[in-house]
Amino acid sequence: MEKFRLGPRTKTVINFICFAFSLLLLIYNISIVGFFYLLVTYGEEKGMLIYSLISLTGIFLVVIPLVFRMAKQKFYHYTLIATHLLAALLPMLMQKMSGVFNGIL
């Protein structure tokens, strides 16, 4: 029985789709409009949870090409993972900073 393999063109297309969707999620997530839309629509606790889950989804989309060795230039994938992690931690960082500023002022 022969192994099932994807052709190089199919791997490139899958890599591009995963990378593009992850980048779009990152752009939406880091934008102020996306963050405040989630906060206003779902409340503070649920909005921040959805915000972090969107970042984790973006990380998962970037990891797929890395795991299946579809990515030729891995630097961009690692950079996208790091920025998604930063975006996932942004709500918690904002809460900590507001506590610090309330204590100072």
Chimera marker file (.cmm) of the C-alpha trace (Angstrom):
<marker_set name="trace">
<marker id="1" x="0.000" y="0.000" z="0.000" r="1" g="1" b="0" radius="0.5"/>
<marker id="2" x="1.369" y="3.390" z="-1.019" r="1" g="1" b="0" radius="0.5"/>
<marker id="3" x="1.602" y="6.339" z="1.385" r="1" g="1" b="0" radius="0.5"/>
<marker id="4" x="-0.627" y="9.320" z="0.777" r="1" g="1" b="0" radius="0.5"/>
<marker id="5" x="1.468" y="12.407" z="0.029" r="1" g="1" b="0" radius="0.5"/>
<marker id="6" x="0.615" y="15.933" z="-0.893" r="1" g="1" b="0" radius="0.5"/>
<marker id="7" x="2.240" y="17.551" z="-3.877" r="1" g="1" b="0" radius="0.5"/>
<marker id="8" x="4.491" y="20.588" z="-3.473" r="1" g="1" b="0" radius="0.5"/>
<marker id="9" x="1.883" y="22.920" z="-4.948" r="1" g="1" b="0" radius="0.5"/>
<marker id="10" x="-0.784" y="21.697" z="-2.511" r="1" g="1" b="0" radius="0.5"/>
<marker id="11" x="1.608" y="22.172" z="0.412" r="1" g="1" b="0" radius="0.5"/>
<marker id="12" x="2.320" y="25.723" z="-0.717" r="1" g="1" b="0" radius="0.5"/>
<marker id="13" x="-1.386" y="26.534" z="-0.974" r="1" g="1" b="0" radius="0.5"/>
<marker id="14" x="-2.154" y="25.080" z="2.467" r="1" g="1" b="0" radius="0.5"/>
<marker id="15" x="0.793" y="26.971" z="3.953" r="1" g="1" b="0" radius="0.5"/>
<marker id="16" x="-0.396" y="30.233" z="2.392" r="1" g="1" b="0" radius="0.5"/>
<marker id="17" x="-4.001" y="29.761" z="3.548" r="1" g="1" b="0" radius="0.5"/>
<marker id="18" x="-2.992" y="28.982" z="7.132" r="1" g="1" b="0" radius="0.5"/>
<marker id="19" x="-0.533" y="31.881" z="7.253" r="1" g="1" b="0" radius="0.5"/>
<marker id="20" x="-3.004" y="34.345" z="5.697" r="1" g="1" b="0" radius="0.5"/>
<marker id="21" x="-5.864" y="33.410" z="8.046" r="1" g="1" b="0" radius="0.5"/>
<marker id="22" x="-3.548" y="33.641" z="11.034" r="1" g="1" b="0" radius="0.5"/>
<marker id="23" x="-2.336" y="37.065" z="9.924" r="1" g="1" b="0" radius="0.5"/>
<marker id="24" x="-5.921" y="38.275" z="9.454" r="1" g="1" b="0" radius="0.5"/>
<marker id="25" x="-6.821" y="37.066" z="12.947" r="1" g="1" b="0" radius="0.5"/>
<marker id="26" x="-3.800" y="38.898" z="14.324" r="1" g="1" b="0" radius="0.5"/>
<marker id="27" x="-4.702" y="42.138" z="12.556" r="1" g="1" b="0" radius="0.5"/>
<marker id="28" x="-8.278" y="41.936" z="13.870" r="1" g="1" b="0" radius="0.5"/>
<marker id="29" x="-7.128" y="41.004" z="17.346" r="1" g="1" b="0" radius="0.5"/>
<marker id="30" x="-4.540" y="43.739" z="17.785" r="1" g="1" b="0" radius="0.5"/>
<marker id="31" x="-6.767" y="46.446" z="16.331" r="1" g="1" b="0" radius="0.5"/>
<marker id="32" x="-8.462" y="48.583" z="18.951" r="1" g="1" b="0" radius="0.5"/>
<marker id="33" x="-11.793" y="48.204" z="17.164" r="1" g="1" b="0" radius="0.5"/>
<marker id="34" x="-11.716" y="44.400" z="17.443" r="1" g="1" b="0" radius="0.5"/>
<marker id="35" x="-10.791" y="44.462" z="21.130" r="1" g="1" b="0" radius="0.5"/>
<marker id="36" x="-13.407" y="47.008" z="22.164" r="1" g="1" b="0" radius="0.5"/>
<marker id="37" x="-16.073" y="45.376" z="19.989" r="1" g="1" b="0" radius="0.5"/>
<marker id="38" x="-15.574" y="42.148" z="21.926" r="1" g="1" b="0" radius="0.5"/>
<marker id="39" x="-15.632" y="44.000" z="25.246" r="1" g="1" b="0" radius="0.5"/>
<marker id="40" x="-18.814" y="45.901" z="24.452" r="1" g="1" b="0" radius="0.5"/>
<marker id="41" x="-20.628" y="42.936" z="22.901" r="1" g="1" b="0" radius="0.5"/>
<marker id="42" x="-19.725" y="40.185" z="25.378" r="1" g="1" b="0" radius="0.5"/>
<marker id="43" x="-18.690" y="42.015" z="28.525" r="1" g="1" b="0" radius="0.5"/>
<marker id="44" x="-15.271" y="42.266" z="30.081" r="1" g="1" b="0" radius="0.5"/>
<marker id="45" x="-14.694" y="38.687" z="31.201" r="1" g="1" b="0" radius="0.5"/>
<marker id="46" x="-16.179" y="36.887" z="28.202" r="1" g="1" b="0" radius="0.5"/>
<marker id="47" x="-14.744" y="39.431" z="25.738" r="1" g="1" b="0" radius="0.5"/>
<marker id="48" x="-11.212" y="38.915" z="27.033" r="1" g="1" b="0" radius="0.5"/>
<marker id="49" x="-11.682" y="35.153" z="26.897" r="1" g="1" b="0" radius="0.5"/>
<marker id="50" x="-12.788" y="35.313" z="23.256" r="1" g="1" b="0" radius="0.5"/>
<marker id="51" x="-9.911" y="37.706" z="22.517" r="1" g="1" b="0" radius="0.5"/>
<marker id="52" x="-7.398" y="35.212" z="23.915" r="1" g="1" b="0" radius="0.5"/>
<marker id="53" x="-9.061" y="32.281" z="22.125" r="1" g="1" b="0" radius="0.5"/>
<marker id="54" x="-8.761" y="34.108" z="18.799" r="1" g="1" b="0" radius="0.5"/>
<marker id="55" x="-5.025" y="34.442" z="19.453" r="1" g="1" b="0" radius="0.5"/>
<marker id="56" x="-4.740" y="30.748" z="20.298" r="1" g="1" b="0" radius="0.5"/>
<marker id="57" x="-6.591" y="29.900" z="17.082" r="1" g="1" b="0" radius="0.5"/>
<marker id="58" x="-4.096" y="32.021" z="15.160" r="1" g="1" b="0" radius="0.5"/>
<marker id="59" x="-1.198" y="30.194" z="16.828" r="1" g="1" b="0" radius="0.5"/>
<marker id="60" x="-2.758" y="26.855" z="15.931" r="1" g="1" b="0" radius="0.5"/>
<marker id="61" x="-3.123" y="27.925" z="12.295" r="1" g="1" b="0" radius="0.5"/>
<marker id="62" x="0.556" y="28.883" z="12.137" r="1" g="1" b="0" radius="0.5"/>
<marker id="63" x="1.726" y="25.691" z="13.822" r="1" g="1" b="0" radius="0.5"/>
<marker id="64" x="-0.021" y="23.432" z="11.267" r="1" g="1" b="0" radius="0.5"/>
<marker id="65" x="2.470" y="24.153" z="8.437" r="1" g="1" b="0" radius="0.5"/>
<marker id="66" x="5.392" y="23.882" z="10.863" r="1" g="1" b="0" radius="0.5"/>
<marker id="67" x="4.334" y="20.474" z="12.178" r="1" g="1" b="0" radius="0.5"/>
<marker id="68" x="3.716" y="19.004" z="8.735" r="1" g="1" b="0" radius="0.5"/>
<marker id="69" x="6.892" y="20.614" z="7.311" r="1" g="1" b="0" radius="0.5"/>
<marker id="70" x="5.139" y="22.730" z="4.719" r="1" g="1" b="0" radius="0.5"/>
<marker id="71" x="6.875" y="25.992" z="5.613" r="1" g="1" b="0" radius="0.5"/>
<marker id="72" x="10.025" y="26.851" z="3.699" r="1" g="1" b="0" radius="0.5"/>
<marker id="73" x="10.751" y="30.109" z="5.546" r="1" g="1" b="0" radius="0.5"/>
<marker id="74" x="10.136" y="29.361" z="9.205" r="1" g="1" b="0" radius="0.5"/>
<marker id="75" x="11.227" y="32.755" z="10.540" r="1" g="1" b="0" radius="0.5"/>
<marker id="76" x="7.927" y="34.396" z="9.559" r="1" g="1" b="0" radius="0.5"/>
<marker id="77" x="5.951" y="31.616" z="11.216" r="1" g="1" b="0" radius="0.5"/>
<marker id="78" x="7.896" y="31.941" z="14.466" r="1" g="1" b="0" radius="0.5"/>
<marker id="79" x="7.476" y="35.711" z="14.395" r="1" g="1" b="0" radius="0.5"/>
<marker id="80" x="3.722" y="35.324" z="13.890" r="1" g="1" b="0" radius="0.5"/>
<marker id="81" x="3.556" y="32.894" z="16.832" r="1" g="1" b="0" radius="0.5"/>
<marker id="82" x="5.385" y="35.412" z="19.050" r="1" g="1" b="0" radius="0.5"/>
<marker id="83" x="3.069" y="38.274" z="18.089" r="1" g="1" b="0" radius="0.5"/>
<marker id="84" x="0.009" y="36.087" z="18.700" r="1" g="1" b="0" radius="0.5"/>
<marker id="85" x="1.352" y="35.248" z="22.162" r="1" g="1" b="0" radius="0.5"/>
<marker id="86" x="1.861" y="38.943" z="22.813" r="1" g="1" b="0" radius="0.5"/>
<marker id="87" x="-1.690" y="39.645" z="21.648" r="1" g="1" b="0" radius="0.5"/>
<marker id="88" x="-3.072" y="36.868" z="23.875" r="1" g="1" b="0" radius="0.5"/>
<marker id="89" x="-1.358" y="38.389" z="26.916" r="1" g="1" b="0" radius="0.5"/>
<marker id="90" x="-2.373" y="41.963" z="26.074" r="1" g="1" b="0" radius="0.5"/>
<marker id="91" x="-5.700" y="41.980" z="28.034" r="1" g="1" b="0" radius="0.5"/>
<marker id="92" x="-3.992" y="40.702" z="31.185" r="1" g="1" b="0" radius="0.5"/>
<marker id="93" x="-1.228" y="43.262" z="30.766" r="1" g="1" b="0" radius="0.5"/>
<marker id="94" x="-3.827" y="46.027" z="30.380" r="1" g="1" b="0" radius="0.5"/>
<marker id="95" x="-5.572" y="44.944" z="33.612" r="1" g="1" b="0" radius="0.5"/>
<marker id="96" x="-2.267" y="44.954" z="35.523" r="1" g="1" b="0" radius="0.5"/>
<marker id="97" x="-1.345" y="48.382" z="34.161" r="1" g="1" b="0" radius="0.5"/>
<marker id="98" x="-4.729" y="49.835" z="35.100" r="1" g="1" b="0" radius="0.5"/>
<marker id="99" x="-4.213" y="48.532" z="38.650" r="1" g="1" b="0" radius="0.5"/>
<marker id="100" x="-0.784" y="50.150" z="38.788" r="1" g="1" b="0" radius="0.5"/>
<marker id="101" x="-2.094" y="53.474" z="37.473" r="1" g="1" b="0" radius="0.5"/>
<marker id="102" x="-5.032" y="53.445" z="39.908" r="1" g="1" b="0" radius="0.5"/>
<marker id="103" x="-2.573" y="52.910" z="42.757" r="1" g="1" b="0" radius="0.5"/>
<marker id="104" x="-0.346" y="55.775" z="41.620" r="1" g="1" b="0" radius="0.5"/>
<marker id="105" x="-3.084" y="58.268" z="40.826" r="1" g="1" b="0" radius="0.5"/>
<link id1="1" id2="2" r="1" g="1" b="0" radius="0.2"/>
<link id1="2" id2="3" r="1" g="1" b="0" radius="0.2"/>
<link id1="3" id2="4" r="1" g="1" b="0" radius="0.2"/>
<link id1="4" id2="5" r="1" g="1" b="0" radius="0.2"/>
<link id1="5" id2="6" r="1" g="1" b="0" radius="0.2"/>
<link id1="6" id2="7" r="1" g="1" b="0" radius="0.2"/>
<link id1="7" id2="8" r="1" g="1" b="0" radius="0.2"/>
<link id1="8" id2="9" r="1" g="1" b="0" radius="0.2"/>
<link id1="9" id2="10" r="1" g="1" b="0" radius="0.2"/>
<link id1="10" id2="11" r="1" g="1" b="0" radius="0.2"/>
<link id1="11" id2="12" r="1" g="1" b="0" radius="0.2"/>
<link id1="12" id2="13" r="1" g="1" b="0" radius="0.2"/>
<link id1="13" id2="14" r="1" g="1" b="0" radius="0.2"/>
<link id1="14" id2="15" r="1" g="1" b="0" radius="0.2"/>
<link id1="15" id2="16" r="1" g="1" b="0" radius="0.2"/>
<link id1="16" id2="17" r="1" g="1" b="0" radius="0.2"/>
<link id1="17" id2="18" r="1" g="1" b="0" radius="0.2"/>
<link id1="18" id2="19" r="1" g="1" b="0" radius="0.2"/>
<link id1="19" id2="20" r="1" g="1" b="0" radius="0.2"/>
<link id1="20" id2="21" r="1" g="1" b="0" radius="0.2"/>
<link id1="21" id2="22" r="1" g="1" b="0" radius="0.2"/>
<link id1="22" id2="23" r="1" g="1" b="0" radius="0.2"/>
<link id1="23" id2="24" r="1" g="1" b="0" radius="0.2"/>
<link id1="24" id2="25" r="1" g="1" b="0" radius="0.2"/>
<link id1="25" id2="26" r="1" g="1" b="0" radius="0.2"/>
<link id1="26" id2="27" r="1" g="1" b="0" radius="0.2"/>
<link id1="27" id2="28" r="1" g="1" b="0" radius="0.2"/>
<link id1="28" id2="29" r="1" g="1" b="0" radius="0.2"/>
<link id1="29" id2="30" r="1" g="1" b="0" radius="0.2"/>
<link id1="30" id2="31" r="1" g="1" b="0" radius="0.2"/>
<link id1="31" id2="32" r="1" g="1" b="0" radius="0.2"/>
<link id1="32" id2="33" r="1" g="1" b="0" radius="0.2"/>
<link id1="33" id2="34" r="1" g="1" b="0" radius="0.2"/>
<link id1="34" id2="35" r="1" g="1" b="0" radius="0.2"/>
<link id1="35" id2="36" r="1" g="1" b="0" radius="0.2"/>
<link id1="36" id2="37" r="1" g="1" b="0" radius="0.2"/>
<link id1="37" id2="38" r="1" g="1" b="0" radius="0.2"/>
<link id1="38" id2="39" r="1" g="1" b="0" radius="0.2"/>
<link id1="39" id2="40" r="1" g="1" b="0" radius="0.2"/>
<link id1="40" id2="41" r="1" g="1" b="0" radius="0.2"/>
<link id1="41" id2="42" r="1" g="1" b="0" radius="0.2"/>
<link id1="42" id2="43" r="1" g="1" b="0" radius="0.2"/>
<link id1="43" id2="44" r="1" g="1" b="0" radius="0.2"/>
<link id1="44" id2="45" r="1" g="1" b="0" radius="0.2"/>
<link id1="45" id2="46" r="1" g="1" b="0" radius="0.2"/>
<link id1="46" id2="47" r="1" g="1" b="0" radius="0.2"/>
<link id1="47" id2="48" r="1" g="1" b="0" radius="0.2"/>
<link id1="48" id2="49" r="1" g="1" b="0" radius="0.2"/>
<link id1="49" id2="50" r="1" g="1" b="0" radius="0.2"/>
<link id1="50" id2="51" r="1" g="1" b="0" radius="0.2"/>
<link id1="51" id2="52" r="1" g="1" b="0" radius="0.2"/>
<link id1="52" id2="53" r="1" g="1" b="0" radius="0.2"/>
<link id1="53" id2="54" r="1" g="1" b="0" radius="0.2"/>
<link id1="54" id2="55" r="1" g="1" b="0" radius="0.2"/>
<link id1="55" id2="56" r="1" g="1" b="0" radius="0.2"/>
<link id1="56" id2="57" r="1" g="1" b="0" radius="0.2"/>
<link id1="57" id2="58" r="1" g="1" b="0" radius="0.2"/>
<link id1="58" id2="59" r="1" g="1" b="0" radius="0.2"/>
<link id1="59" id2="60" r="1" g="1" b="0" radius="0.2"/>
<link id1="60" id2="61" r="1" g="1" b="0" radius="0.2"/>
<link id1="61" id2="62" r="1" g="1" b="0" radius="0.2"/>
<link id1="62" id2="63" r="1" g="1" b="0" radius="0.2"/>
<link id1="63" id2="64" r="1" g="1" b="0" radius="0.2"/>
<link id1="64" id2="65" r="1" g="1" b="0" radius="0.2"/>
<link id1="65" id2="66" r="1" g="1" b="0" radius="0.2"/>
<link id1="66" id2="67" r="1" g="1" b="0" radius="0.2"/>
<link id1="67" id2="68" r="1" g="1" b="0" radius="0.2"/>
<link id1="68" id2="69" r="1" g="1" b="0" radius="0.2"/>
<link id1="69" id2="70" r="1" g="1" b="0" radius="0.2"/>
<link id1="70" id2="71" r="1" g="1" b="0" radius="0.2"/>
<link id1="71" id2="72" r="1" g="1" b="0" radius="0.2"/>
<link id1="72" id2="73" r="1" g="1" b="0" radius="0.2"/>
<link id1="73" id2="74" r="1" g="1" b="0" radius="0.2"/>
<link id1="74" id2="75" r="1" g="1" b="0" radius="0.2"/>
<link id1="75" id2="76" r="1" g="1" b="0" radius="0.2"/>
<link id1="76" id2="77" r="1" g="1" b="0" radius="0.2"/>
<link id1="77" id2="78" r="1" g="1" b="0" radius="0.2"/>
<link id1="78" id2="79" r="1" g="1" b="0" radius="0.2"/>
<link id1="79" id2="80" r="1" g="1" b="0" radius="0.2"/>
<link id1="80" id2="81" r="1" g="1" b="0" radius="0.2"/>
<link id1="81" id2="82" r="1" g="1" b="0" radius="0.2"/>
<link id1="82" id2="83" r="1" g="1" b="0" radius="0.2"/>
<link id1="83" id2="84" r="1" g="1" b="0" radius="0.2"/>
<link id1="84" id2="85" r="1" g="1" b="0" radius="0.2"/>
<link id1="85" id2="86" r="1" g="1" b="0" radius="0.2"/>
<link id1="86" id2="87" r="1" g="1" b="0" radius="0.2"/>
<link id1="87" id2="88" r="1" g="1" b="0" radius="0.2"/>
<link id1="88" id2="89" r="1" g="1" b="0" radius="0.2"/>
<link id1="89" id2="90" r="1" g="1" b="0" radius="0.2"/>
<link id1="90" id2="91" r="1" g="1" b="0" radius="0.2"/>
<link id1="91" id2="92" r="1" g="1" b="0" radius="0.2"/>
<link id1="92" id2="93" r="1" g="1" b="0" radius="0.2"/>
<link id1="93" id2="94" r="1" g="1" b="0" radius="0.2"/>
<link id1="94" id2="95" r="1" g="1" b="0" radius="0.2"/>
<link id1="95" id2="96" r="1" g="1" b="0" radius="0.2"/>
<link id1="96" id2="97" r="1" g="1" b="0" radius="0.2"/>
<link id1="97" id2="98" r="1" g="1" b="0" radius="0.2"/>
<link id1="98" id2="99" r="1" g="1" b="0" radius="0.2"/>
<link id1="99" id2="100" r="1" g="1" b="0" radius="0.2"/>
<link id1="100" id2="101" r="1" g="1" b="0" radius="0.2"/>
<link id1="101" id2="102" r="1" g="1" b="0" radius="0.2"/>
<link id1="102" id2="103" r="1" g="1" b="0" radius="0.2"/>
<link id1="103" id2="104" r="1" g="1" b="0" radius="0.2"/>
<link id1="104" id2="105" r="1" g="1" b="0" radius="0.2"/>
</marker_set>
